[in-house]
Amino acid sequence: MIEFITSPFTYSFMQRGFLAALLVGVLCSVVGVYIVLRGMAFLGDALAHAILPGVAIAYLLGGNLILGAFVAAIAVAIGIGFFSSEGTIKEDTAIGILFSAAFALGVALISSIRTYAVDLSHILFGNVLGVSVNDLIFTGILTVIILAIVAINYKQFMAISFDPILATMMRLPVQFLRYLMLVMLGLTVVVSIQTVGVGLAAAMLVTPAASAYLLTGRLPSMMIVSAIIGAISSLVGLYISYYINIASGSAIVLTATLIFLLAFAFSPRRSKITHS
């Protein structure tokens, strides 16, 4: 058993992979609580796919792919906030429009790259075992920054998530906080693409948080439980990936989904519903 646990850590790339997966698992799970509470699961998926044009442009220019994803995520997040800020169109409509446009542009650009299937596969599907020291430093810095933003604005984010009208009456900078939350989500997606890829980034934002929502009713405990589930999913998923040789991102998400199914089966909330 000891050898089973320690064997993956004999490789430096696995050590970096485990640390990166742990950081991303915790970060996505904490930020994802706000996504679940606001019923905005589609937003995470939209931002994950909307980074494609940034990645493609960075590739065509010979630049850093993560930096391209970073710029695209920020641009789309701000665009969503701008088009829905005055209430002219609903937020989910703005998300749908910009997501579709960005994704279409990304597909158009990628289709013009003959070698994209090989060179961009790690962005699309994740490659946690290919995490370099610089990638790990970048992930760690962004994780600390985003979690610090959550900690500093905890009460304000809670107010706009549960009761935006009350937040306005309290004279909180609601629009600024909305933009900040959108940008924070975009950065979280960028951090997660190295681990689980574009296709599965939304799952790590939503699934652990949804499991925590089923198990607890208070926001602080929901964040803690979600972070624990995200960390466990990442670590167990990597072990599964290592021993049965499957894609690490898929193994992580499937582990998180299994935990969700268990949480749904034994949820105190579900028990109250079924017995009411």
C-alpha positions as CSV (number, residue, x, y, z in Angstrom):
1,M,0.0,0.0,0.0
2,I,2.8,2.4,0.9
3,E,4.5,1.7,-2.4
4,F,1.2,2.2,-4.2
5,I,0.9,5.6,-2.7
6,T,4.5,6.8,-3.1
7,S,5.3,5.3,-6.4
8,P,4.0,8.2,-8.6
9,F,6.0,10.7,-6.5
10,T,9.3,9.1,-7.6
11,Y,8.9,11.1,-10.9
12,S,9.4,14.9,-10.8
13,F,6.8,15.5,-13.5
14,M,4.2,13.6,-11.3
15,Q,5.2,15.8,-8.3
16,R,4.6,18.9,-10.3
17,G,1.4,17.4,-11.7
18,F,0.0,16.6,-8.3
19,L,0.7,20.0,-7.0
20,A,-0.8,21.7,-10.0
21,A,-3.9,19.5,-9.8
22,L,-4.3,20.3,-6.1
23,L,-4.1,24.0,-6.7
24,V,-6.5,23.9,-9.6
25,G,-8.9,21.6,-7.8
26,V,-9.2,23.9,-4.8
27,L,-9.4,27.1,-6.8
28,C,-12.1,25.9,-9.2
29,S,-14.1,24.5,-6.4
30,V,-14.1,27.7,-4.3
31,V,-14.9,30.0,-7.2
32,G,-17.4,27.5,-8.5
33,V,-19.6,28.0,-5.4
34,Y,-20.6,31.4,-6.6
35,I,-21.3,30.0,-10.1
36,V,-23.6,27.3,-8.6
37,L,-25.4,29.8,-6.2
38,R,-26.0,32.2,-9.0
39,G,-27.2,29.5,-11.4
40,M,-24.5,30.4,-14.0
41,A,-23.1,27.1,-14.8
42,F,-23.3,28.0,-18.5
43,L,-21.0,30.9,-17.9
44,G,-18.1,28.6,-16.9
45,D,-18.5,26.5,-20.0
46,A,-18.8,29.6,-22.2
47,L,-15.6,31.2,-20.9
48,A,-13.8,27.9,-21.2
49,H,-14.6,27.7,-24.9
50,A,-14.3,31.4,-25.5
51,I,-10.5,31.3,-24.9
52,L,-9.9,29.4,-28.1
53,P,-9.4,32.5,-30.3
54,G,-6.8,33.8,-27.9
55,V,-5.0,30.5,-27.9
56,A,-5.1,30.3,-31.7
57,I,-3.9,33.9,-32.2
58,A,-1.0,33.4,-29.8
59,Y,-0.1,30.2,-31.6
60,L,-0.1,31.9,-35.0
61,L,2.0,34.8,-33.7
62,G,4.4,32.4,-32.0
63,G,3.5,33.7,-28.5
64,N,2.6,32.1,-25.2
65,L,-0.6,30.1,-25.5
66,I,-1.6,30.7,-21.8
67,L,-1.1,34.4,-22.2
68,G,-3.4,34.3,-25.3
69,A,-6.0,32.4,-23.3
70,F,-5.6,35.0,-20.5
71,V,-6.3,37.9,-22.8
72,A,-9.2,36.2,-24.4
73,A,-10.8,35.2,-21.1
74,I,-10.6,38.8,-19.8
75,A,-12.0,40.3,-23.0
76,V,-15.0,37.9,-23.1
77,A,-15.7,38.4,-19.4
78,I,-15.6,42.2,-19.7
79,G,-17.8,41.9,-22.9
80,I,-20.4,39.9,-21.0
81,G,-20.5,42.4,-18.2
82,F,-20.7,45.3,-20.7
83,F,-23.6,44.0,-22.8
84,S,-25.6,43.0,-19.8
85,S,-24.8,45.9,-17.4
86,E,-27.7,48.1,-18.3
87,G,-30.3,45.3,-18.3
88,T,-30.9,45.8,-22.1
89,I,-30.3,42.1,-22.6
90,K,-30.1,39.4,-19.9
91,E,-26.7,38.0,-18.8
92,D,-27.4,34.5,-20.2
93,T,-28.2,36.1,-23.6
94,A,-24.9,38.1,-23.6
95,I,-23.1,34.9,-22.6
96,G,-24.6,32.9,-25.4
97,I,-23.8,35.6,-28.0
98,L,-20.2,36.2,-27.0
99,F,-19.5,32.5,-26.3
100,S,-20.8,31.5,-29.8
101,A,-18.9,34.3,-31.5
102,A,-15.6,33.6,-29.7
103,F,-15.9,29.9,-30.2
104,A,-16.6,30.3,-33.9
105,L,-13.7,32.6,-34.3
106,G,-11.5,30.2,-32.4
107,V,-12.6,27.2,-34.6
108,A,-12.0,29.3,-37.8
109,L,-8.5,30.2,-36.7
110,I,-7.6,26.8,-35.5
111,S,-8.9,25.2,-38.7
112,S,-6.3,27.3,-40.6
113,I,-3.5,25.7,-38.6
114,R,-2.5,22.4,-40.2
115,T,-0.7,21.1,-37.1
116,Y,-3.2,22.1,-34.6
117,A,-4.2,18.6,-33.7
118,V,-0.8,18.0,-32.1
119,D,0.3,21.4,-31.0
120,L,-2.9,22.5,-29.3
121,S,-4.2,19.2,-28.0
122,H,-2.9,19.9,-24.5
123,I,-5.0,23.1,-24.4
124,L,-8.1,21.3,-25.6
125,F,-7.7,18.2,-23.4
126,G,-5.3,19.2,-20.7
127,N,-1.8,17.8,-19.9
128,V,-1.2,18.0,-16.2
129,L,1.8,15.7,-16.5
130,G,3.5,18.2,-18.8
131,V,3.4,21.0,-16.2
132,S,6.7,22.8,-16.1
133,V,8.2,24.7,-13.2
134,N,7.2,28.0,-14.8
135,D,3.7,26.7,-15.3
136,L,3.5,25.7,-11.7
137,I,4.7,29.1,-10.6
138,F,2.2,30.8,-12.8
139,T,-0.6,28.6,-11.5
140,G,0.4,29.2,-7.9
141,I,0.6,33.0,-8.3
142,L,-2.8,33.2,-10.0
143,T,-4.3,30.9,-7.4
144,V,-3.1,33.1,-4.6
145,I,-4.4,36.2,-6.3
146,I,-7.8,34.8,-7.0
147,L,-8.3,33.3,-3.6
148,A,-7.2,36.6,-2.1
149,I,-9.8,38.4,-4.1
150,V,-12.5,36.0,-2.8
151,A,-11.3,36.5,0.8
152,I,-11.3,40.3,0.5
153,N,-14.6,40.6,-1.2
154,Y,-16.3,37.6,0.5
155,K,-19.3,39.6,2.0
156,Q,-19.8,41.7,-1.1
157,F,-19.8,38.6,-3.4
158,M,-22.2,36.9,-1.0
159,A,-24.6,39.9,-1.2
160,I,-24.7,40.2,-5.0
161,S,-25.1,36.4,-5.2
162,F,-28.0,36.1,-2.8
163,D,-29.8,39.4,-3.2
164,P,-28.5,41.9,-5.8
165,I,-31.3,44.3,-5.0
166,L,-30.3,44.5,-1.3
167,A,-26.7,44.9,-2.4
168,T,-27.7,47.9,-4.5
169,M,-29.7,49.4,-1.5
170,M,-26.6,48.9,0.6
171,R,-24.7,51.1,-1.9
172,L,-22.3,48.4,-2.8
173,P,-20.5,48.8,-6.2
174,V,-22.6,46.1,-7.8
175,Q,-21.4,46.6,-11.4
176,F,-17.8,46.6,-10.3
177,L,-18.2,43.5,-8.3
178,R,-20.0,41.8,-11.3
179,Y,-17.1,42.7,-13.5
180,L,-14.6,41.5,-10.9
181,M,-16.4,38.2,-10.5
182,L,-16.5,37.7,-14.3
183,V,-12.8,38.5,-14.6
184,M,-12.0,36.2,-11.6
185,L,-13.9,33.4,-13.3
186,G,-12.1,33.9,-16.6
187,L,-8.7,33.7,-14.8
188,T,-9.8,30.6,-13.0
189,V,-10.6,29.0,-16.4
190,V,-7.1,30.0,-17.7
191,V,-5.5,28.4,-14.7
192,S,-7.4,25.1,-15.1
193,I,-6.7,24.5,-18.8
194,Q,-3.3,23.0,-18.2
195,T,-4.8,20.5,-15.8
196,V,-8.2,19.5,-17.4
197,G,-8.2,21.4,-20.7
198,V,-10.9,23.6,-22.3
199,G,-13.4,20.8,-22.6
200,L,-13.5,19.9,-19.0
201,A,-12.7,23.2,-17.2
202,A,-16.4,24.0,-16.6
203,A,-16.9,20.6,-15.0
204,M,-14.3,21.4,-12.3
205,L,-16.0,24.7,-11.7
206,V,-19.5,23.2,-11.2
207,T,-19.3,19.6,-10.0
208,P,-17.5,19.9,-6.7
209,A,-19.5,23.1,-5.8
210,A,-22.7,21.3,-6.7
211,S,-21.7,18.4,-4.4
212,A,-21.0,20.8,-1.6
213,Y,-24.3,22.6,-2.1
214,L,-26.1,19.2,-1.6
215,L,-24.2,18.5,1.7
216,T,-24.2,21.9,3.5
217,G,-26.4,25.0,3.6
218,R,-24.0,27.7,4.7
219,L,-21.6,29.5,2.3
220,P,-18.4,29.3,4.4
221,S,-18.8,25.5,5.0
222,M,-19.9,25.1,1.3
223,M,-16.6,26.6,0.2
224,I,-14.6,24.4,2.5
225,V,-16.4,21.2,1.5
226,S,-16.2,22.1,-2.2
227,A,-12.4,22.8,-1.9
228,I,-12.0,19.4,-0.1
229,I,-14.0,17.6,-2.8
230,G,-12.0,19.4,-5.5
231,A,-8.7,18.4,-3.9
232,I,-9.7,14.8,-3.4
233,S,-11.0,14.6,-7.0
234,S,-7.7,15.9,-8.4
235,L,-5.5,13.7,-6.4
236,V,-7.5,10.5,-6.8
237,G,-8.0,11.3,-10.5
238,L,-4.3,11.6,-11.0
239,Y,-3.7,8.2,-9.3
240,I,-6.3,6.6,-11.5
241,S,-4.7,8.2,-14.6
242,Y,-1.2,7.0,-13.5
243,Y,-2.2,3.4,-12.8
244,I,-4.6,2.7,-15.6
245,N,-3.1,5.0,-18.2
246,I,-6.0,7.3,-19.2
247,A,-6.2,11.1,-19.7
248,S,-5.7,12.8,-16.4
249,G,-8.3,15.5,-17.0
250,S,-11.0,12.9,-17.7
251,A,-10.0,10.9,-14.6
252,I,-10.2,14.0,-12.4
253,V,-13.7,15.0,-13.7
254,L,-15.1,11.5,-13.5
255,T,-13.9,11.2,-9.9
256,A,-15.6,14.5,-9.1
257,T,-18.8,13.2,-10.8
258,L,-18.7,10.0,-8.7
259,I,-18.5,12.1,-5.6
260,F,-21.4,14.2,-6.8
261,L,-23.5,11.1,-7.3
262,L,-22.7,9.9,-3.8
263,A,-23.6,13.4,-2.4
264,F,-26.9,13.4,-4.3
265,A,-27.8,9.9,-3.0
266,F,-27.1,10.8,0.6
267,S,-27.8,14.6,0.6
268,P,-29.7,16.0,3.6
269,R,-31.4,18.4,1.2
270,R,-32.7,15.5,-0.9
271,S,-33.9,13.7,2.1
272,K,-36.0,16.7,3.1
273,I,-37.4,16.9,-0.3
274,T,-38.3,13.2,-0.6
275,H,-39.9,13.1,2.9
276,S,-41.9,16.3,2.6
